[in-house]
Amino acid sequence: MTYYKKFPSGLRLVVKKIDGLLSVSMGAIVGTGSCFETEKENGISHFIEHMMFKGTAKRNAFEISDAMDRIGAQVNAFTSKDITCYYAKSTSDHAGEAFEILADFVLGSVFPEEEMDREKGVVLEEISMTEDTPDDLCLDVLAEAYFGKTGYGRPILGPAENVKGFSRKDLFAYIAERYAPENIVISFAGNIDPRCAEDLVQKYFEEKIEKRAFIPRVKEISQSGGSLFKTKDIEQVHIAFAYPSLKREDKMMDAALVMNTILGGGMSSRLFQKVREQMGLAYTVYSYISSFTEGGLLTVYAGVNPANVQRAQEAIFETISQFCKDKFTDDEFLRGKEQLKSSVIMGQENTASQMVAYGKHMLFTGEVLDLEKRVRDITAMTKEDCEAALAVNFDEKMMAAACVGRVDKPLVIR
């Protein structure tokens, strides 16, 4: 059962009731992230996410954590390119208490000055950690190579200098603009009565949130299609390639996901079999699709020995070229379709992933997600559907490349 309500402020609620469970996941999903930020703001969405846990008029930082621990609840948050999500998971009998705490820090954080200084140090360490995680760093470099320094090319953590310079005034100004009710979806998934969820949202969000108009930002988005590198004294060279793919909610998206599974989504995929199993050039090699409102990316990644960069690059391109030319067998298609279908079905057993899925879909489309229909559509998908998706996913003219490691020049894009 799925329940939806839009409140007078513009705040939206979606509830996926899952019987037979003893727990519920709940979240506040805000339509903001690094792709909406200006150059000077880059990193502020993520920094605000951290600061939300540092104290309200009612609770200090320890008391927020302690209140959740006392009821055995889990609480966390994450920031992506286009959303920020604050969430908790509790047993059903403590859902009201967990949601009150969640609402308290999402709506009532005061950002104490002393906590600002400490948390800047934490985020600067997180930035340093990314610098020491070359596969993550490579994908950040790839985003910049493809999109440039604006929009989806901006890193989620932002540059260290920005983080050092953020003030309480900056945080409150950004929240006043981006955390308007119309830009927030409250999502529940698990064993909770929808009317109970509605009452909780009415009491702790709708009656307390500042009622203000939301003016959407125009994103700065470009497609550079270049090649960038970052020199690091590490043992491997991390390489990645990005091709234009489908935008979020495109009718061919599931077919594209099946196609990607065949190419690089698992141990039986073309890339894994060619680059790792047959040629022994990489321990890790895979591909995945990222979809956004305006478009998407199909990314191919591998970590290889410096001496094998050229061979690995050629093997990846050869695999993709052969894939586009010969397409795939009936067996590959059926295997890929079953993998996607099972992942959707199994995902319905995880309340946290369901909470995010229903909330994001509502935020970006204004519609209630119908996972049962999605499973039916995947079941009815044909090989021709998948071939049509393949045909629109590999535009070499718009391809971008990135590498991180002991390199002194960009990858050569053919």
C-alpha atoms as one frame of an Amber mdcrd trajectory, in Angstrom:
protein
   0.000   0.000   0.000   1.302   3.450  -0.940  -0.104   6.685   0.456   0.523
  10.253  -0.738  -0.394  13.674   0.598   0.542  17.229  -0.306   0.268  19.698
   2.559  -0.821  23.353   2.153   2.795  24.546   2.481   3.828  22.475  -0.545
   5.511  19.804   1.591   4.880  16.305   0.247   4.530  12.979   2.050   4.775
   9.485   0.609   4.299   6.338   2.694   5.053   2.800   1.529   3.424   0.534
   4.114   5.073  -2.879   4.249   3.185  -5.366   6.391   4.953  -8.094   8.300
   7.858  -5.922   9.467   8.617  -4.561  12.921  10.517  -1.487  11.768  10.195
   1.624   9.635  12.608   3.916   7.779  11.808   7.612   7.555  13.543  10.445
   5.775  13.453  14.080   4.755  14.681  14.356   1.158  15.673  17.848   0.021
  16.113  18.705  -3.643  19.556  20.220  -3.362  23.145  19.100  -3.822  26.394
  20.123  -5.459  24.882  20.552  -8.947  22.771  23.476  -7.681  25.661  25.314
  -6.033  27.623  28.282  -7.309  31.408  28.185  -7.448  31.690  29.942  -4.077
  29.015  27.712  -2.537  30.470  24.424  -3.769  30.460  22.036  -0.806  27.838
  23.895   1.249  25.056  21.305   0.764  27.332  18.625   2.194  28.626  20.863
   4.995  25.059  21.718   6.043  24.280  17.991   6.134  27.100  17.569   8.669
  26.099  20.605  10.726  22.472  19.503  11.040  23.536  17.048  13.743  25.371
  19.640  15.849  22.611  21.092  17.944  19.154  22.649  18.049  17.392  24.927
  20.504  16.147  21.739  22.197  19.152  19.389  22.030  22.917  19.681  21.733
  24.941  17.393  19.450  25.331  14.648  22.063  21.665  14.775  23.031  20.598
  14.208  19.410  22.692  11.041  19.221  21.743   9.963  22.733  18.010  10.409
  22.072  18.198   8.126  19.048  20.347   5.562  20.866  17.918   5.449  23.800
  15.175   4.147  21.513  17.502   1.859  19.555  17.143   3.915  16.369  19.696
   4.508  13.635  20.192   7.978  12.169  22.338   9.271   9.320  22.378  11.474
   6.222  23.967  11.747   2.794  24.483  14.351   0.093  24.619  13.627  -3.632
  24.833  15.726  -6.767  21.118  16.623  -6.610  19.614  15.580  -3.267  20.354
  15.749   0.446  18.686  13.099   2.609  18.319  12.937   6.392  16.975   9.613
   7.602  16.340   7.358  10.569  15.278   3.773  11.091  13.499   2.595  14.210
  11.224  -0.124  15.477   7.624   0.678  14.646   6.726   1.364  18.278   9.334
   4.162  18.443   8.549   5.739  15.053   6.973   8.837  16.581   9.937   9.545
  18.842  12.461   8.976  16.059  10.576  11.248  13.678  10.328  14.049  16.261
  14.122  13.980  16.702  14.639  13.926  12.929  12.302  16.888  12.447  13.945
  18.776  15.305  17.392  18.848  13.733  16.247  19.241  10.117  14.093  22.271
  10.958  15.730  23.577  14.119  19.503  23.322  13.828  21.246  26.430  15.168
  24.796  25.740  13.929  26.807  26.700  17.049  29.999  28.591  16.176  32.238
  26.217  18.137  30.678  23.237  16.345  31.239  24.956  12.981  34.974  25.144
  13.646  35.208  21.517  14.725  33.113  20.177  11.854  35.150  22.051   9.281
  38.092  19.977  10.478  36.043  16.798  10.055  35.000  17.674   6.492  38.559
  18.692   5.583  39.641  15.223   6.713  36.890  13.743   4.531  38.262  15.692
   1.565  41.743  14.357   2.356  40.313  10.843   2.591  38.869  11.196  -0.915
  42.283  12.321  -2.150  43.627   9.072  -0.699  40.857   6.989  -2.318  41.940
   7.022  -5.952  38.917   5.281  -7.455  36.575   7.885  -5.935  38.963  10.638
  -6.961  39.077   9.307 -10.524  35.287   9.484 -10.793  35.330  13.090  -9.503
  37.922  13.946 -12.150  35.762  12.195 -14.752  32.720  14.279 -13.787  34.748
  17.442 -14.319  36.093  16.110 -17.632  32.552  15.495 -18.853  30.618  18.416
 -17.355  33.363  20.963 -16.728  33.532  22.900 -13.457  29.790  23.646 -13.206
  26.610  21.699 -12.464  27.177  17.969 -12.177  30.896  18.535 -12.602  31.135
  20.104  -9.144  32.428  17.727  -6.426  30.012  17.002  -3.589  32.537  17.809
  -0.855  33.673  21.031  -2.521  37.191  22.515  -2.321  38.881  22.872   1.060
  39.097  26.658   0.779  35.320  26.925   0.417  34.720  24.751   3.472  37.138
  26.821   5.558  35.292  29.999   4.597  31.658  29.008   5.243  29.923  31.110
   7.925  26.725  30.568   9.884  25.196  33.336   7.768  26.062  31.395   4.598
  24.407  28.247   5.933  21.197  29.975   7.029  20.940  31.854   3.706  21.316
  28.633   1.692  18.746  26.826   3.832  16.295  29.713   3.505  16.465  29.342
  -0.277  16.818  25.618  -0.815  14.961  24.058   2.165  11.556  25.468   1.242
   8.602  23.097   1.861   7.959  22.672  -1.862  11.490  21.312  -2.264  11.190
  18.676   0.478   9.593  15.222   0.461   9.032  13.241   3.640   9.157   9.518
   2.958   8.314   6.494   5.118   8.788   2.819   4.257   7.986  -0.041   6.583
   5.396  -1.006   9.137   3.663   2.296   9.886   0.061   3.313   9.442  -0.148
   6.047   6.771  -2.493   8.154   8.898  -0.035   7.954  11.771   2.745   9.102
   9.422   0.552  11.961   8.201  -0.151  13.060  11.783   3.565  13.028  12.594
   4.421  15.132   9.551   1.590  17.546  10.313   2.722  17.982  13.918   6.491
  18.089  13.553   7.013  19.477  10.042   3.979  21.201   8.550   3.139  23.189
  11.689   6.761  24.244  12.265   8.381  24.728   8.863   8.687  28.291   7.619
   6.127  28.808   4.861   7.964  30.408   1.973   7.851  30.281  -1.805  10.386
  28.138  -3.585  12.172  29.613  -6.591  14.051  26.868  -8.482  17.630  27.575
  -9.487  18.730  27.290 -13.085  21.614  24.819 -13.111  24.821  25.645 -14.939
  25.268  22.573 -17.102  27.640  21.986 -19.985  29.179  18.963 -21.663  32.913
  19.239 -22.166  33.739  15.745 -23.366  37.450  16.173 -22.602  40.209  14.219
 -20.907  41.720  15.072 -17.508  44.285  13.453 -15.233  45.645  13.798 -11.704
  49.121  12.638 -10.778  49.317  10.453  -7.669  52.261   8.382  -6.457  50.285
   5.158  -6.101  50.697   1.624  -7.401  47.768   1.550  -9.830  46.483   3.892
 -12.507  42.736   4.367 -12.221  41.047   5.016 -15.560  37.449   5.871 -16.388
  35.396   6.789 -19.438  31.987   8.466 -19.622  29.465   8.310 -22.465  26.161
  10.223 -22.684  23.240   8.154 -21.431  19.556   8.568 -20.631  17.953  11.081
 -18.318  16.068  10.114 -15.187  12.681   8.462 -15.813  13.371   7.931 -19.526
  11.063   5.189 -20.834  14.120   3.234 -22.016  15.976   3.430 -18.677  15.318
  -0.143 -17.545  16.345  -1.452 -20.952  19.535   0.611 -20.642  20.173  -0.880
 -17.201  19.858  -4.386 -18.632  22.197  -3.430 -21.458  24.721  -2.076 -18.924
  24.489  -5.274 -16.864  25.510  -7.241 -19.935  28.385  -4.841 -20.645  29.876
  -4.341 -17.198  27.438  -5.014 -14.387  28.753  -8.260 -12.950  31.218 -11.124
 -13.119  29.586 -12.559 -16.242  29.680  -9.194 -18.040  31.623  -8.552 -21.228
  34.105  -6.151 -19.619  34.829  -8.405 -16.626  35.324 -11.448 -18.815  37.526
  -9.637 -21.335  39.648  -7.291 -19.222  40.017  -9.401 -16.078  39.349 -13.044
 -16.865  40.850 -13.300 -20.356  43.595 -10.656 -20.252  44.318 -10.377 -16.519
  44.711  -6.604 -16.742  42.582  -5.502 -13.782  41.228  -6.704 -10.483  38.311
  -4.268 -10.689  36.504  -3.351 -13.901  32.833  -2.407 -14.226  30.324  -0.012
 -15.766  27.249   1.749 -14.401  24.658   4.338 -15.380  24.026   7.593 -13.486
  20.834   9.407 -14.433  19.903  13.024 -13.757  17.006  15.280 -14.722  18.762
  16.642 -17.809  20.605  13.524 -18.944  22.850  10.740 -17.769  26.229   9.058
 -17.978  27.360   5.533 -18.688  30.676   5.185 -16.878  33.327   2.507 -17.373
  36.027   2.181 -14.695  39.144   0.026 -14.206  42.175   0.022 -11.924  45.319
  -1.238 -13.685  49.095  -1.452 -13.459  50.806   1.627 -15.002  52.431  -0.607
 -17.610  49.017  -1.879 -18.735  47.127   1.403 -19.156  47.277   1.387 -22.943
  46.353  -2.294 -23.239  43.469  -1.925 -20.802  42.153   1.144 -22.588  42.293
  -0.661 -25.929  40.582  -3.729 -24.440  37.760  -1.589 -23.046  37.229   0.209
 -26.350  37.389  -3.057 -28.276  34.793  -4.630 -25.968  32.454  -1.665 -26.346
  32.933  -1.544 -30.122  32.193  -5.261 -30.456  29.224  -4.871 -28.134  27.731
  -2.098 -30.272  28.393  -4.009 -33.484  27.241  -7.524 -32.551  24.826  -6.523
 -29.762  24.130  -9.466 -27.432  22.818 -12.982 -27.387  19.384 -14.119 -26.251
  21.033 -15.760 -23.244  22.830 -12.545 -22.259  19.607 -10.563 -22.566  17.589
 -12.986 -20.438  20.328 -13.136 -17.818  20.571  -9.344 -17.643  16.804  -8.950
 -17.412  16.565 -11.419 -14.540  19.375  -9.629 -12.697  17.557  -6.291 -12.934
  14.212  -7.785 -11.962  15.653  -9.555  -8.940  17.459  -6.414  -7.772  14.186
  -4.446  -7.904  12.303  -7.200  -6.045  15.012  -7.709  -3.423  15.276  -3.956
  -2.959  11.659  -3.952  -1.799  12.770  -5.921   1.251  15.032  -3.067   2.391
  13.043  -0.264   4.024  15.860   2.293   3.792  16.291   1.838   0.037  12.516
   1.919  -0.406  12.255   5.134   1.583  14.840   6.800  -0.654  13.389   5.376
  -3.884   9.826   6.535  -3.181  11.004   9.901  -1.883  13.297  10.652  -4.827
  10.670   9.643  -7.365   8.138  11.937  -5.731  10.640  14.787  -5.517  11.628
  14.661  -9.176   8.402  13.579 -10.873   5.613  14.550  -8.502   4.245  11.028
  -8.875   3.986   7.977  -6.627   6.442   5.253  -7.602   4.798   2.015  -8.757
   7.374  -0.733  -8.273   4.907  -3.492  -9.067   4.345  -1.920 -12.493   8.083
  -1.606 -12.941   8.538  -5.325 -12.319   5.778  -6.077 -14.846   7.422  -3.787
 -17.402  10.807  -5.450 -16.908   9.192  -8.858 -17.333   7.597  -7.699 -20.599
  10.836  -6.142 -21.907  12.070  -7.521 -25.229  15.528  -7.949 -26.665  14.619
  -5.270 -29.231  13.954  -2.800 -26.388  17.422  -3.464 -25.056  19.009  -3.068
 -28.490  17.254   0.293 -28.878  18.773   1.435 -25.570  22.198   0.248 -26.699
  21.917   2.410 -29.808  21.652   5.670 -27.812  24.344   5.076 -25.178  27.727
   5.262 -26.895  28.301   8.592 -28.617  32.092   8.651 -28.952  32.089  12.325
 -29.952  30.876  13.249 -26.463  32.979  10.748 -24.538  35.136  11.973 -21.634
  38.085  10.273 -19.952  39.971  10.561 -16.670  42.935   8.909 -15.002  44.596
   9.102 -11.591  47.997   7.664 -10.729  51.591   7.901 -11.882  50.675   9.646
 -15.109  51.801  12.912 -16.641  49.255  13.351 -19.408  45.553  12.690 -20.101
  44.339   9.482 -21.675  44.196   9.590 -25.445  40.558   9.557 -26.547  40.276
   7.827 -29.876
